[in-house]
Amino acid sequence: MEILFNKVAQIPWEGLRMKRICKISTFVIILFIINVSFASETYTPLSGKNEKLHFSVKSDAPFDVVIKSETFSKGEINYIFENFDYSNNFQLEKGGTASYRINPAENVKEIIIKLSDGAILIDHGGKLVKVTEKPQAKVQPEPLPTGSFIADTVWDIKGDIVKGKIYLKDHIYRYDMIVNGKRDIKIESVGTHVTTQQTIEVKNLTIIVNKKTGKEIAIDHEEKAYYETEGLMFSPLYNPFEAFYIMSRMFSEHYKVEDRGSENIGQMPCDKKDLMFGKILIQTIWISKKYRFPVKTTNYIEGKEHMVFELKNIKETSVHPKIFDIPKGYKKMKL
């Protein structure tokens, strides 16, 4: 996870309205390589929750895809290229529109439009062809963490260090990014035919994840505000714990997990696993056998270590449930 920074793809998150928490360049993390399928019409309606359409490009010249919102709508448009992909999020009021330029000369192969809420009409001028989605590969269920501990965290991005703290209580954990003032960190990602850079703003931020329900809370201590999501929307950017699971679970058609046996991190026995894109090593993760929780992750670019995230000074102790409460006076925000 290079927080989902990997060697294959980046995702712009411009539509999430997360400016209070992150400042991202045009290309940002988290890759969405998903199997595709597609159909052809000039206007294609889409409504409901978690609905999506798969298209192929049927044009030699640039053209626009215009999303027209029939109700308040949220979703994303994913661009699948030959060797990488990225996505744009949209959030529209009723009657709003969003226009996306498609240039076949850039070798965009597929377009996936996913709707989280609302109803939209997609005007693509007949330049997209809908096809049937291929079945997703079966993925083994992710084991729930167990036990209780407190640990320090060290996130090393090519010598730029971000420290933090983690509290685990069975299937719930809290990750605190502890920063002395705000600062920007530049992260580089290299693909087969593309090199991209993104800048993220780090500051005092807490992310709470319930592994059983999949819910997430992001707490911005600078703004005294918090966000609640049904899925992991902040973790791909700020929480290296989840990168391995997100990529291996959501993109199993392209990413394969290879077991590398057992290896100790310090005195802690761990299961070692590699995340592979074909023959390219993307990430190595060490998962504690005792806690069933990652204690170290390493991301690679061109075979070299790019980012390392590791737990230090792990102390097995009881963790009070109040550690997962929202601080008093903090305002709930909407994405």
Salt bridges, closest charged atoms under 4 A:
ASP64 OD1 - ARG101 NH1 3.07
GLU76 OE2 - LYS114 NZ 3.07
ASP117 OD1 - LYS49 NZ 3.20
GLU133 OE2 - LYS52 NZ 3.45
GLU133 OE1 - HIS54 NE2 3.37
GLU142 OE2 - LYS211 NZ 2.32
GLU142 OE1 - ARG249 NH1 2.95
ASP152 OD1 - LYS165 NZ 2.84
ASP160 OD1 - ARG183 NH2 3.22
ASP176 OD1 - ARG174 NE 2.76
ASP184 OD2 - LYS23 NZ 3.20
ASP220 OD2 - LYS203 NZ 3.02
GLU228 OE1 - LYS332 NZ 2.81
GLU242 OE1 - LYS211 NZ 2.86
GLU258 OE1 - ARG260 NH2 2.58
ASP259 OD1 - LYS273 NZ 2.54
GLU263 OE1 - LYS272 NZ 3.44
ASP271 OD1 - LYS289 NZ 2.56
ASP274 OD2 - ARG260 NE 2.70
GLU310 OE1 - LYS312 NZ 3.64
GLU316 OE1 - LYS290 NZ 2.48
